[in-house]
């Protein structure tokens, strides 16, 4: 299990999101047995946590870079899907 956890940590944001989409598709298909669906759901939760962590880290980096350029970037909240920045 330790190797699996390390592999997940090394996923890029894009790969983690792709894996999450695959899990959702599998669960929504209704072809996955209940116990396996629960395991996949747990995997999905871990991938969501990883994606959030990556995004928060990127946000902090952007704020530091912007302050270095004399700009103050304010976080106004998460963008909704399709919303322009």
N, C-alpha and C positions, 0 to 999 in steps of 0.2 A: 504494500500500500504506500510505503514511503516513496518509492520510485514514481508512482502515479502522482503523488502530491508535488514532487519536484518537477515533473513534466508539465503539470498544469501551471506552475509558477513561471515557467519559461515561455509560455504561450504569449504571442504578441496580442495586442488588443483585437486586431482583425481576426486572428485565428481563434481566439476565445469566443468572439462574437459569432463566427462561423459555426463553431462547435455547439454553441448555445442554440442557434437556429436549427441545427440538425436534431438536437434533443427535443426541442419544441415540436418539430415536424413529426418525429417518431411518436411522441406522446399523443399528439392530436390525431394521428392516424387511427388510433384505437386498436392497432394490431399488436401492441406491446402488452404483455401480461401485467397485471396490477403490481406485483412485487417489483418487476423490472421498471415499471413506470415510476414507482416511488424512488428507486435508486437513481434513475435518470433525473428526476425532479431535484434530488439532493445534489447531483452533479451540476445541474443548472444553477442552483442557488450559489454554489461555490464559484462558478464561472461569472455570475453577476457580481459577486463580491470582488473578484479579480478585476473585472472591467471597471467597476467604480473606483478601485484603488488606482488603476492606471490613469483614469481620467482626472482624478484628484491630483495625482502627481504632475500630470501635464499642465493642469490649471495653475498649480503653484509655480512651475517653471516659467509659464507665460507671465505671471504676476512679477516674478523676480526680474525677468528680462525687460518687461515694460517699465518697471521702476528704474532700472539701469539706464533706460532711454529717457528718463524724466517724465514718464507717463504713469498715471495711477489707474490701474485696471480694477474696476469694481465688478464683483460677481453679483449678478442680478437674479440668479436662479437658473435652473436647468432650462435649456431650450426645448420647446415642444417639437415633435416631429414635423418637419416641413417649415418651421419658423426660421426666418432669416436672422442672422446675427447683426 
